[in-house]
Amino acid sequence: MLADLRDVSIILLAIESIIIGVILLLLLWQVRLLVLLLRDEIRPILKDTQETTQTVQSTTRFVGKRVAKPFVNAISVMAGVRGALKAMTGDIAPVNPVYDTTKSQVVKRDSAGGAPSSASAPTTPSPSSPDSRPSSHE
């Protein structure tokens, strides 16, 4: 009886080994097909991606040379001409008022180009004004 059980288990193990071998061969075949698919599909995709990248680089270079650089040069020439005209006419006040973020108000510069003064700040009397003279009634 023990010998019969041993023979049956050997036969079952042999059948199991054959089944595992067949499944392993099918798995290897599928892996091979996957590798071929990836090789045939991924290479063209990578090639197209490289071509697209080169096209984008060429376009960027073209736009930088033919559009952005002349535009920046024109703007800088205009700024230089504007500064030269301001220097010749004596107008040194800024064109745009400066915005003071701490006081939330526009800060204007005096006409002599001095320090900024607040547009809404109260003016202090000057020493020559009648309010600032010491009273002689003492």
C-alpha positions, 0 to 999 in steps of 0.5 A: 500500500505504501509503495502504491502511494509512492508511485502515485505521488511520483506520477502526480509530481511528474505531471505537475512538472510537465504542466509547470514547464508548459506554463513557463514556456508560455510565459517566456513566449509572452515575454518575448512578444512583449519585448518585440512589441515594446521595441517596435512601438517604443522606438518610433515614439521615442524618435518622434519625441526627439524630433519634436524636441528638436523642433521646439528648440529650433522654434525657441531659438528662432523666436529669441533671435528674430522676435524677442531680441529686436523687440528688447533692443527697440524698447531699450532704444526708446527708453534711452531716447526718452531719458535723453529727452528728459535730460535735455528738457530738464524734466526729471520728475518720474512719469509714473507716481511711486506707490507707497505700500506701507501707507497705501497712498501715492507718493509724489516727488518734489519738482527738484527731484528731492525725497518723496513726500506723501500726497496726503500728508499735512504740510508743516509751516515753513520758518518764513510763514507767519504761523512759525514766528515766535510771538513777541507778546511774551 
